[in-house]
Amino acid sequence: MKPFAAALLLVAQLPAACSGTIYLTIDTGNMEPAEQIAAILRKHQVKATFFLADEKTKRGDTTLDVAWAPFWRSLVADGHKFGSHTWRHFYFRRDLPNARVAYVPFKGGEPQSLDQSGVCEELRRVDRRFHEMTGRHLDPLWRAPGGKTTPGVLRMAQACGFRHIGWTPNGFLGDELSSQAFPNRHLLEKSLRSIRNEEILVMHLGIWSRRDPYWPMLDPLLAGLKKKGYCFAPLK
């Protein structure tokens, strides 16, 4: 091949410059579309950051059951990043006296009171299970269920070695909203209009309450944002 032609080929293979970077994050859920979501990420060569909790799945086990080990290992092999979403996926409601925090079941119930060691256990138990299944530890990141934090729990988690990651307002993709009030096409068009550079997007590996699942919109969303010149990266 002539040098000029070789140079043209090399230029053609170089990635186009990005107009900005977007961070896709995905929380655990009912896991029904987990494999399809992973396939969409592979199709678009997008690396995401997953936040893991031991949640109930539609097939009757939980997201961190050993039966899911092959799935999590495949995501590790794909080069994604992983953080803790707490073990039980309860909500942190308020700070309590004596350096404790109220931790309440998602669907209501008796609040629990966690101290520093209790918060660390909620985060680190996910790490231990993930390491058992994949041979890899979590990245030092966490996300509170529902994004609900308190000043106290943020300090406690930081002392455990975990930095909290929420999402940007435009990055809320709406997959947990009512599909009657917020149809998929509406959510997709809104995201494509509003998402800008450095946004942190959030969606789930399946939502129990949404009648018309949102996850198929991930394919046109990634395609549309890449067409606008955005690149994707896992969180640092």
VEXZA-212665 format. One record per atom (N, C-alpha, C, CB): residue in three letters; x, y, z. Coordinates in steps of 0.1 Angstrom, whole numbers, plus 5000, padded with zeros to 4 digits. Glycine has a CB too. Example, Ala and Ser with C-alpha at 12.3 -4.5 7.8 and 13.67 -1.06 7.14 Angstrom:
BEGIN
ala513249435078 ala512349555078 ala513249675078 ala511349555090 ser512849785071 ser513749895071 ser512950005079 ser514149945057 
This chain:
BEGIN
met500849885000 met500050005000 met500950125000 met499050005012 lys500550234992 lys501350354991 lys501250435004 lys500850434979 pro502350505008 pro502250575021 pro501050675022 pro503550655022 phe500650745011 phe499550835012 phe498250765015 phe499450914999 ala498050645008 ala496850575010 ala496850515024 ala496750455000 ala498050475029 ala498050415043 ala497750525053 ala499450365046 ala498150645051 ala497850755060 ala496350785060 ala498650885056 leu495750785048 leu494350805047 leu493550695055 leu493850805033 leu494050575054 leu493350465061 leu493450485076 leu493950335057 leu494650525080 leu494850555095 leu493950665100 leu496350585097 val493850765092 val492950875096 val491550835097 val493150995087 ala491150755088 ala489750705087 ala489450615099 ala489550625075 gln490450555105 gln490250465116 gln490250535130 gln491250355117 leu490750665130 leu490850735142 leu489450775146 leu491750865141 pro489150775160 pro487750815164 pro487550965162 pro487550785179 ala486351005159 ala486051145157 ala486051215170 ala484651155151 ala486451345170 ala486551415182 ala485151425189 ala487051565180 cys485151425202 cys483851425209 cys483451575212 cys483951355223 ser482151595211 ser481651735215 ser481351735230 ser480351765207 gly481451625237 gly481251625251 gly481251475256 gly480051695255 thr481251455269 thr481251325275 thr480051305283 thr482551305283 ile479451195282 ile478251155290 ile478551035298 ile477051135281 tyr477951025310 tyr478250915319 tyr476850835321 tyr478850955333 leu476750715316 leu475650635318 leu475750555330 leu475350545305 thr474750565339 thr474750475351 thr473550395351 thr474950565364 ile473650265356 ile472550175356 ile472450105370 ile472650075345 asp471250125376 asp471050055389 asp470349925387 asp470250145398 thr470549835397 thr469849705396 thr468349725397 thr470349615407 gly467649625393 gly466149635393 gly465649485392 gly465649715381 asn464549465385 asn463949335385 asn464749235375 asn462549345380 met465649295368 met466649215360 met466049145347 met467249115368 glu464749165345 glu464149105333 glu464849145320 glu462649145332 pro465249275318 pro465949305305 pro467449315307 pro465349445301 ala468049255317 ala469449265319 ala470249225307 ala469849185331 glu470049115301 glu470849065290 glu470649165278 glu470448925286 gln469449205276 gln469149295264 gln469849425266 gln467649315262 ile469849485278 ile470549605280 ile472049585278 ile470249655295 ala472649475283 ala474049455281 ala474349445266 ala474449325288 ala473449385258 ala473649375244 ala473649505237 ala472649275238 ile472749595241 ile472649725236 ile473949805239 ile471449805241 leu474549795251 leu475749855254 leu476949805245 leu476149835269 arg476949675243 arg477949615234 arg477749665220 arg477949465234 lys476549675215 lys476349725201 lys476849865199 lys474849725199 his476749945209 his477150085208 his478550105214 his476150175214 gln479150005219 gln480450015225 gln480550115236 gln481550045214 val479550115244 val479350215255 val479750145268 val477950275256 lys480550205276 lys480950165289 lys480150235300 lys482450175292 ala479450165309 ala478550225319 ala479150205333 ala477150175317 thr478450265342 thr478750235357 thr477550175363 thr479250365364 phe477650055368 phe476449985374 phe476549995389 phe476449835370 phe475350025396 phe475250025410 phe474449915415 phe474650165415 leu474949825424 leu474349695427 leu473849695441 leu475449595425 ala472649645442 ala471949605455 ala471449465453 ala470849705459 asp471149395464 asp470649265464 asp469149265463 asp471149175476 glu468649295451 glu467149325449 glu466449195444 glu466949435440 lys465249185446 lys464349075441 lys464249085426 lys462949075448 thr464348975419 thr464248965405 thr462948905400 thr465448895398 lys462648915388 lys461348855382 lys461448705382 lys461048915369 arg462648645382 arg462748505381 arg462748435395 arg463948465373 gly462648525406 gly462448465419 gly463648465428 gly461848335418 asp464848505423 asp466048505431 asp466348655434 asp467248435424 thr467548685436 thr467948825438 thr469148855429 thr468348845453 thr469348985428 thr470349035418 thr471848985421 thr470349175417 leu472048965434 leu473448915438 leu473448775442 leu473949005449 asp472448695438 asp472448555440 asp473548495431 asp471048495436 val474148385435 val475248325427 val474848295413 val475748205434 ala473448275411 ala473048235397 ala473248355387 ala471548205398 trp473448475392 trp473748585384 trp475248615381 trp473148715389 ala476048525387 ala477548545386 ala477948545371 ala478248435392 pro477448465362 pro477848475348 pro477548605342 pro477248365340 phe476448665345 phe476048795340 phe477048905344 phe474548825344 trp477248905357 trp478149005362 trp479548985357 trp478149005378 arg480048865356 arg481348845350 arg481448885336 arg481748695351 ser480348875328 ser480348925314 ser480449075314 ser479048875307 leu479849145323 leu479949285323 leu481349335328 leu478949345333 val481949255337 val483349285340 val484249275328 val483849195352 ala484049165321 ala484849145309 ala484649255298 ala484549005303 asp483449315298 asp483149425289 asp483749555292 asp481649435287 gly484349565305 gly485049685309 gly484249785316 gly485649745297 his483049755321 his482249855329 his482849875342 his480749805329 lys482249975349 lys482649995363 lys481449965372 lys483050145366 phe481649945385 phe480649895394 phe480749965408 phe480749745396 gly479650005414 gly479550065427 gly478549995435 gly479350215426 ser478450035448 ser477449975457 ser476250065457 ser478049965472 his475049995458 his473750055459 his473150015472 his472850015447 thr473949975482 thr473549915495 thr473049775493 thr472550005502 trp473249695503 trp472849555503 trp471249535502 trp473349475514 arg470549605511 arg469149585512 arg468249685504 arg468749595527 his468849785499 his468149885491 his467049955499 his467549815479 phe467349985512 phe466450065520 phe466750215517 phe466550035535 tyr465950305522 tyr466150445521 tyr466650515533 tyr464750515517 phe467650595531 phe468250675543 phe467350795544 phe469750715540 arg466650805556 arg465650915558 arg466151035565 arg464450855565 arg466851015576 arg467251135584 arg468351095593 arg466051195592 asp469151195597 asp470151175607 asp469551165621 asp471251285606 leu470151085629 leu469651065643 leu470751105653 leu469250915645 pro470351125665 pro471451155675 pro472451045676 pro470751175689 asn473551075682 asn474650975685 asn475250925672 asn474150865694 ala475351005662 ala476050965650 ala475350845643 ala477550935652 arg474050845642 arg473350735636 arg472450795625 arg472550655646 val471950705616 val471050745605 val469850645604 val471850755592 ala468650695601 ala467550615600 ala467550555586 ala466250695602 tyr467350425585 tyr467350345573 tyr466050265572 tyr468650245573 val465250295562 val463850255562 val463550165550 val462850375562 pro462850055552 pro462449975540 pro461750055529 pro461649855544 phe461950025517 phe461450095505 phe459950105506 phe461850035492 lys459249995509 lys457749995509 lys457150015523 lys457249865504 gly457950085532 gly457550115545 gly457849995555 gly456050135545 gly457850035567 gly458249935577 gly458949995589 gly459049815571 glu459349915598 glu460049965610 glu461450025606 glu460249855620 pro461650155609 pro463050205606 pro464150135614 pro463050355609 gln465250125608 gln466450075615 gln467350195617 gln467149965606 ser468150185627 ser469150285631 ser470550235628 ser468950335645 leu471250295619 leu472650245616 leu473650345621 leu472750225601 asp474750285627 asp475850365630 asp476950355619 asp476450325644 gln478150405622 gln479150405612 gln479450255606 gln480450465617 ser479550165615 ser479850025611 ser478649965603 ser480149935623 gly477450005607 gly476249955600 gly476250005586 gly475049985607 val476550135584 val476550185570 val477650125562 val476750345571 cys478850105568 cys479950035561 cys479549895557 cys481150035569 glu478849825565 glu478449685562 glu477449685550 glu477849625574 glu476549785550 glu475549785539 glu476349805526 glu474549905541 leu477349885525 leu478149905513 leu479049795510 leu478850045514 arg479749745520 arg480849655518 arg480349515516 arg481849655530 arg479149485520 arg478649345518 arg478449325503 arg477349325526 val477949425496 val477849415481 val479249395475 val477249555476 asp480249465480 asp481649445475 asp482049295477 asp482549545481 arg481849245489 arg482249105491 arg481649005482 arg482049075506 arg480349025480 arg479548925472 arg480048945457 arg478048955473 phe480249065453 phe480649095439 phe482049025437 phe480649245436 his482949045446 his484248985445 his484148835445 his485149035456 glu483348775453 glu483148635453 glu482748585439 glu482148585463 met481848655432 met481248615420 met482148645408 met479948675417 thr482948755409 thr483648795397 thr485248805398 thr483248935393 gly485648795411 gly487148815413 gly487548965413 gly487948735403 arg486549055411 arg486849195411 arg486149265422 arg486449255397 his486849365428 his486149445438 his485449565431 his487249505448 leu484449615439 leu483749735434 leu484749855433 leu482649775443 asp484349945424 asp485050075425 asp484550155437 asp484750155411 pro485350255442 pro484950315455 pro483850415453 pro486150385460 leu482750375448 leu481550455445 leu480350395451 leu481450475429 trp479350475454 trp478050425459 trp476950525455 trp478050395474 arg475750465454 arg474550545452 arg473550505462 arg474050535437 ala472950605469 ala471850575478 ala470650535470 ala471650695487 pro469850435475 pro468550405468 pro467650535468 pro467850295476 gly467150555456 gly466350675454 gly467050795453 gly465250675465 gly468450785455 gly469250905455 gly469050985468 gly468951005444 lys468450925478 lys468150995491 lys469350975501 lys466850935497 thr469951085504 thr471051085513 thr470751185525 thr472351125506 thr471651175535 thr471651275546 thr473151325547 thr471051215559 pro473351435553 pro474751475556 pro475551365564 pro474751605563 gly474851305573 gly475551205581 gly475951085574 gly474651165593 val475051035566 val475350905558 val476450935548 val474050845552 leu476451055542 leu477451085532 leu478851085539 leu477251225526 arg478951135551 arg480151135559 arg480550995562 arg480051225571 met479550915567 met479850775571 met480350695559 met478650715577 ala479750715547 ala480150635536 ala481550675531 ala479150655524 gln481750805532 gln483150855528 gln484150795537 gln483151005529 ala483850785550 ala484850715559 ala485050575556 ala484350735574 cys483950505550 cys484150365546 cys484850355533 cys482750305544 gly485150465526 gly485950465514 gly485050465501 gly486750335513 phe483750515503 phe482850515491 phe482450665489 phe481650425493 arg482550705476 arg482150845472 arg480750835466 arg483150905463 his479850925471 his478450915465 his478350975452 his477450985475 ile477550905443 ile477250955429 ile475750955427 ile477950865419 gly475251075424 gly473851085421 gly473651085406 gly473251215427 trp472851185401 trp472651205387 trp472251345384 trp471551105381 thr472451395372 thr472151535369 thr470651535366 thr472951585357 pro469951655368 pro468551665365 pro468151615351 pro468051805367 asn468951655341 asn468651615327 asn468951465325 asn469451705317 gly469751415334 gly470151275332 gly469151175338 gly471451245339 phe468051225344 phe466951135349 phe466151085337 phe466051205359 leu466350965332 leu465750915320 leu464250885321 leu466450795315 gly463750865334 gly462350845336 gly461850705335 gly461550935327 asp462750605336 asp462250475334 asp461350415345 asp463450375332 glu461350495357 glu460550445368 glu459250525369 glu461350465381 leu458950615359 leu457750695359 leu456650615353 leu457950825352 ser455350655354 ser454250595348 ser454350595333 ser452950655353 ser454150485326 ser454250485312 ser452950545306 ser454450345306 gln451850555313 gln450650625308 gln450850775308 gln449450585317 ala451450825318 ala451750975319 ala452951015311 ala451851015334 phe453950925310 phe455250955304 phe455550845294 phe456350975315 pro454950845282 pro455250745272 pro456750735268 pro454350765260 asn457150625264 asn458550605260 asn459050715250 asn458750465254 arg458250735240 arg458650825229 arg458850965235 arg457650835218 his457951005244 his458051135251 his459351145259 his456851165260 leu459651045266 leu460851045274 leu462151045266 leu460950925284 leu462150975255 leu463250965246 leu463451105239 leu463050865235 glu462451165234 glu462551295228 glu463051405238 glu461251335221 lys462551395250 lys462951495260 lys464451485263 lys462151475273 ser464851355264 ser466351335267 ser467251385256 ser466551185270 leu466851355244 leu467651395232 leu467751545231 leu467151335220 arg466651615236 arg466651765235 arg467451825247 arg465251815236 ser467451755258 ser467951825270 ser469351785275 ser467051805281 ile469751665272 ile471051615277 ile472251695271 ile471251465274 arg473151735279 arg474251815275 arg475551745280 arg474151955281 asn476651815278 asn478051765282 asn478051745297 asn479051855277 glu478751635301 glu478951605315 glu477751555323 glu479651715322 glu476651525316 glu475451475323 glu475751335328 glu474251475313 ile475151305340 ile475151165345 ile473751115344 ile475651165360 leu473651015335 leu472350955332 leu472050835342 leu472250905318 val470750815345 val470350705354 val469250625348 val470050755368 met469350495348 met468250405345 met468450275353 met468150375329 his467550175351 his467550055359 his467549925350 his466450055369 leu467949815357 leu467949685350 leu466549635353 leu469049595355 gly465549705348 gly464149655349 gly463449725361 gly464049515351 ile462249775358 ile461349845368 ile460049775369 ile461149995364 trp459749745382 trp458449665384 trp457249735381 trp458449625399 ser457149865383 ser455949945383 ser455549995369 ser455950055392 arg456550005360 arg456250065347 arg455649955337 arg457550115340 arg454449985332 arg453749885324 arg454349865310 arg452249935322 asp454749975304 asp455449975291 asp456949995293 asp454950075280 pro457749885294 pro459149905298 pro459950005290 pro459849775297 tyr460750085296 tyr461550185290 tyr462750135283 tyr461950295300 trp463350025287 trp464649985283 trp464949985268 trp465049855289 pro463949945259 pro464249945245 pro464650085240 pro462949895237 met464250195247 met464650325243 met466150355244 met463850435251 leu466850265252 leu468250285253 leu468950285240 leu468850185263 asp468550195231 asp469150185218 asp469150315210 asp468550065210 pro467950375207 pro467850495200 pro468450615208 pro466450525196 leu468450605221 leu469050715229 leu470550725227 leu468650695244 leu471150605228 leu472650605226 leu472950645212 leu473250465229 ala472250595202 ala472450625188 ala472250775186 ala471550555179 gly471250835192 gly470950975190 gly472051065196 gly469651015195 leu472451035208 leu473451115215 leu474851105208 leu473551065230 lys475150985203 lys476450965196 lys476351045183 lys476750815193 lys475151045177 lys475051125164 lys475251275167 lys473651105158 lys474951325179 lys475251455182 lys476751485186 lys474351495194 gly477551375186 gly478951395188 gly479351365202 gly479351525185 tyr478451315211 tyr478851285224 tyr479551145225 tyr477651285233 cys480551135234 cys481151015237 cys480650965251 cys482751025237 phe480850845254 phe480450785267 phe481650735275 phe479350675265 ala481550745288 ala482650695296 ala482150655310 ala483750805298 pro482750555316 pro482350515329 pro482750625339 pro482850375334 leu482150635351 leu482550735361 leu483950705366 leu481550735372 lys484650805370 lys486050795375 lys485950785390 lys486850915371 
